[in-house]
Amino acid sequence: MKSPWPYSADTILRTPNVSDFTMSSKSNPRANSSHWLRTLLLLALLGALGWGAWVYHQIDAVGQVDEAQPADAIAVFGAAEYSGRPSPIFHARLDHAVGLYRKQIAPLIITLGGGSDKDSGNTEGGVGRDYLLAKGVPFANIIAETHSIDTEQQVHRLAAIAHEYDLHHIVVVSDATHLFRIRELCEDAGLDVYTSPRPALGHISSYDLGMRYFHEILSYTSLRLHIDETWVHRWLDGKGDN
């Protein structure tokens, strides 16, 4: 009697062999390529997230410690100035430097930062020098650098000044989130520096703080990839502080 079931027991119980899967994979190369592309994208994303988390941790760790100690000079990294007056952030950096100077941390203060065509001839370094003079710091104890336009240039100018004046140890003053990148740039330039963050100004929103961290992570990444950081500043509306 003929069985009504169209399949034999041998067909049902047959174990698939490797060639079945190989043939299936070879028969659909587009799906295989898509799988590898998704894997590579996932790995790239995980790598970027891991890198960002590591840089965030470094920024946070450096910004929470004040390393100020006796040195040859105090260097204040420039921030915005408005018609010859320091912006609130630059004001806070300069006040912090004056406090360190009065504690006799160092006998010399270096102000860093140039200007643009929109600044009517004013420079961050020059405005910083004038502010320090008004605070009672003698002219002979101030060096104003007035040509740099970003953090990297400020470090290069600082290295040149340190070489010219035989300065071996420098306390660098800026925002807490800025100091990790400054420290790395200074080490690359052969400078021995101690980081000292300026005090916080009032309340800062979580969004603004997050954007500062994001700016620094992006700037440090572009530095290590040897990409001009100017595009980062422009993308993040770089009219703010370097």
C-alpha atoms as one frame of an Amber mdcrd trajectory, in Angstrom:
protein
   0.000   0.000   0.000   1.366   3.388  -0.975   1.851   5.926   1.876  -0.164
   9.170   1.537   2.719  11.133   3.206   4.873  12.618   0.428   8.121  12.548
   2.423  10.063   9.505   3.534  11.525   9.124   7.012  15.024   9.457   5.510
  14.162  12.880   4.103  12.694  14.144   7.381  15.502  12.871   9.617  18.380
  13.797   7.352  20.886  16.030   9.210  21.877  19.173   7.298  25.520  19.236
   6.368  27.956  22.175   6.234  27.704  22.421   2.459  24.045  23.407   2.769
  24.939  26.527   4.754  27.957  27.293   2.592  25.886  27.159  -0.535  23.229
  29.347   1.101  25.828  31.932   2.101  27.431  31.925  -1.305  24.086  32.203
  -2.966  23.391  35.538  -1.157  26.657  37.570  -1.093  24.724  40.836  -0.655
  23.276  39.684   2.694  26.718  38.517   3.794  28.288  41.903   2.972  25.493
  43.702   4.806  26.138  41.582   7.897  29.841  42.453   7.928  29.087  46.137
   7.382  26.709  46.198  10.336  29.329  44.451  12.464  32.018  46.958  11.519
  29.696  49.901  12.202  28.805  48.453  15.592  32.470  47.986  16.481  33.256
  51.541  15.346  30.401  52.901  17.464  31.550  50.948  20.524  35.101  52.172
  19.978  33.970  55.800  19.705  31.867  55.492  22.852  34.757  53.910  24.729
  37.155  56.635  23.594  34.689  59.372  24.538  34.167  57.867  27.980  37.935
  57.680  28.562  38.488  61.316  27.530  35.531  62.420  29.680  37.085  60.695
  32.684  40.464  62.374  32.051  38.865  65.814  31.727  36.911  65.296  34.933
  39.891  63.941  36.884  42.233  66.802  35.926  39.591  69.479  36.477  38.874
  68.397  40.046  42.442  68.780  41.301  44.252  72.067  42.000  47.966  71.338
  41.590  49.109  74.928  42.270  52.508  74.955  43.964  55.640  77.118  43.886
  56.681  77.657  40.279  58.491  80.092  38.002  55.357  81.608  36.463  51.561
  81.545  36.303  50.052  81.359  32.807  46.477  82.530  32.279  44.845  81.163
  29.143  42.820  83.807  27.371  39.069  83.967  26.960  36.767  86.515  25.363
  37.160  90.244  25.965  34.569  92.909  25.238  35.727  96.406  24.263  38.837
  96.155  26.386  37.195  94.446  29.349  37.585  90.782  30.248  34.501  88.583
  29.923  33.168  87.069  33.181  35.055  83.831  32.498  38.311  85.635  31.688
  37.709  87.842  34.738  37.498  84.720  36.939  40.677  83.250  35.449  42.591
  86.472  36.036  41.302  86.836  39.608  42.411  83.276  40.311  45.877  84.081
  38.941  46.059  87.211  41.140  45.168  85.091  44.158  47.962  82.643  43.357
  50.391  85.520  42.799  49.527  87.048  46.183  50.130  83.649  47.800  53.634
  83.886  46.275  53.099  80.799  44.135  55.133  82.497  41.392  56.673  85.950
  40.798  55.510  86.253  37.188  52.118  86.147  35.431  51.807  85.433  31.701
  48.574  86.410  29.928  47.865  84.576  26.689  45.658  85.386  23.714  45.477
  87.543  20.635  42.555  89.300  18.992  40.625  89.467  15.736  39.625  92.185
  13.302  36.405  92.636  15.291  38.256  93.475  18.522  39.258  97.056  17.585
  42.909  96.371  18.257  42.318  94.773  21.662  43.840  91.402  22.518  43.090
  88.931  25.279  46.689  89.058  26.475  46.706  92.873  26.478  43.363  93.151
  28.255  44.583  90.608  30.794  47.751  92.615  31.415  45.763  95.828  31.966
  43.450  94.026  34.389  46.413  92.702  36.374  47.963  96.173  36.513  44.700
  97.524  37.936  44.862  94.776  40.572  48.302  95.961  41.694  50.559  93.479
  39.903  53.724  95.379  38.819  54.275  95.833  35.082  57.684  94.125  35.362
  55.969  91.000  36.697  53.639  90.569  33.713  54.279  89.175  30.251  51.483
  89.663  27.723  51.372  87.343  24.702  49.083  88.914  22.103  49.259  86.854
  18.888  47.760  83.408  19.520  44.214  82.643  18.350  43.467  79.253  19.923
  44.592  76.948  22.723  47.225  75.166  20.669  48.838  78.418  19.586  48.737
  79.721  23.152  50.697  76.672  24.292  53.267  77.130  21.530  53.698  80.801
  22.497  53.977  79.826  26.143  56.713  77.319  25.288  58.639  80.039  23.434
  58.309  82.409  26.406  59.402  79.691  28.818  62.498  79.035  26.709  63.327
  82.739  26.412  62.939  83.469  30.135  64.293  80.135  31.384  61.041  79.110
  33.069  61.043  75.472  34.192  57.767  75.092  36.108  54.522  76.867  35.248
  51.093  76.924  36.868  48.449  77.015  34.121  45.084  78.633  34.882  41.873
  78.064  32.921  38.450  76.424  33.233  38.314  72.981  34.842  37.096  71.317
  31.631  39.849  73.012  29.610  42.840  71.918  31.661  43.224  68.322  30.498
  43.742  69.418  26.885  46.070  72.215  28.014  48.134  69.787  30.072  48.457
  67.340  27.170  49.470  70.112  24.759  52.023  71.439  27.258  53.530  67.985
  27.731  53.792  67.639  23.955  55.610  70.996  23.887  58.061  69.916  26.597
  56.587  72.088  29.360  56.367  71.048  33.002  53.044  72.441  34.223  50.746
  72.333  37.240  47.039  72.732  36.496  44.897  75.112  38.571  41.183  75.534
  37.696  39.485  78.886  38.218  36.495  78.893  40.621  33.060  78.158  39.206
  30.810  81.099  38.355  27.358  80.610  39.855  25.144  77.812  38.572  25.769
  76.128  35.248  23.018  74.060  33.656  23.526  70.392  32.876  23.167  71.198
  29.183  25.890  73.868  29.228  28.223  71.650  31.238  27.563  68.774  28.866
  28.368  70.994  25.882  31.662  72.023  27.491  32.635  68.400  27.944  31.502
  67.592  24.405  33.538  70.512  23.038  36.658  69.336  24.864  36.208  65.688
  23.861  35.845  66.740  20.224  38.782  69.176  20.423  41.073  66.623  22.058
  40.065  63.974  19.518  40.812  66.341  16.619  44.162  67.093  18.261  45.125
  63.428  18.413  43.915  62.880  14.842  45.960  65.913  13.733  42.878  67.759
  12.508  42.742  71.554  12.672  40.571  72.293  15.723  39.226  75.495  14.144
  36.438  73.545  12.440  35.365  72.243  15.856  35.061  75.770  17.205  33.070
  76.891  14.194  30.759  73.890  14.364  30.061  74.479  18.056  29.672  78.209
  17.500  33.281  78.829  18.471  32.732  82.450  19.455  33.003  81.208  23.011
  36.142  80.420  24.969  38.904  78.308  23.550
